[in-house]
Amino acid sequence: MIDLDVLRDCYTSTPSKIVMLVVDGLGGLARPDTGMSELEQAKIPNLDALARMSACGLSTRPSSGTIHSSI
């Protein structure tokens, strides 16, 4: 259950907008037959364009389960 009173203290209203996109599962390992991951082989022009005009980051900890439960 989310405590809305506590939540209201966690943000500040601004004229700008932020979108946090968590694309879970894209960190797949390279396939032995191609040496490339599914993401490296995929044709993703929209995601590529979004990444070029965004601030991107990488998180190695915590696990995706922890992240999903915290959102």
C-alpha positions as CSV (number, residue, x, y, z in Angstrom):
1,M,0.0,0.0,0.0
2,I,1.4,3.4,-1.0
3,D,1.2,6.1,1.7
4,L,0.2,9.1,-0.4
5,D,1.1,11.6,2.3
6,V,4.7,10.3,2.3
7,L,4.7,10.2,-1.5
8,R,3.8,13.9,-1.7
9,D,7.0,14.7,0.2
10,C,9.1,12.8,-2.4
11,Y,8.5,15.0,-5.5
12,T,8.5,18.6,-6.6
13,S,6.3,20.0,-9.3
14,T,8.3,21.3,-12.3
15,P,7.4,22.4,-15.9
16,S,9.6,19.7,-17.3
17,K,8.6,16.1,-17.7
18,I,10.7,13.0,-17.1
19,V,10.1,9.4,-18.3
20,M,11.9,6.6,-16.7
21,L,11.9,3.6,-19.0
22,V,13.0,0.3,-17.4
23,V,13.5,-2.2,-20.2
24,D,14.0,-5.4,-18.1
25,G,15.6,-8.4,-19.8
26,L,17.7,-6.6,-22.4
27,G,20.9,-7.7,-20.8
28,G,20.9,-11.1,-22.4
29,L,24.1,-13.1,-23.0
30,A,25.6,-13.5,-26.4
31,R,24.3,-16.6,-28.3
32,P,27.1,-19.1,-29.0
33,D,26.1,-19.5,-32.7
34,T,26.3,-15.7,-33.5
35,G,28.4,-14.2,-30.7
36,M,25.7,-11.5,-30.4
37,S,22.9,-11.0,-27.9
38,E,19.3,-10.7,-29.0
39,L,19.4,-7.0,-28.5
40,E,22.5,-6.6,-30.7
41,Q,20.8,-8.5,-33.4
42,A,17.4,-6.8,-33.1
43,K,16.3,-4.0,-35.5
44,I,15.2,-1.3,-33.0
45,P,15.3,2.1,-34.8
46,N,12.8,3.8,-32.4
47,L,14.7,2.6,-29.3
48,D,18.0,3.7,-30.9
49,A,16.6,7.1,-31.7
50,L,15.3,7.5,-28.1
51,A,18.6,6.5,-26.7
52,R,20.5,9.0,-28.9
53,M,18.5,11.9,-27.5
54,S,18.3,10.8,-23.9
55,A,20.5,10.5,-20.8
56,C,21.0,6.8,-20.5
57,G,22.5,4.7,-17.7
58,L,23.2,1.2,-16.6
59,S,22.4,-0.3,-13.2
60,T,24.0,-3.6,-12.2
61,R,22.5,-3.6,-8.7
62,P,19.9,-4.1,-7.3
63,S,18.2,-7.0,-9.2
64,S,15.2,-6.4,-11.4
65,G,12.9,-8.0,-8.9
66,T,13.9,-5.4,-6.3
67,I,13.5,-2.6,-8.8
68,H,10.0,-3.8,-9.9
69,S,8.8,-4.0,-6.3
70,S,10.1,-0.5,-5.5
71,I,8.3,1.2,-8.4
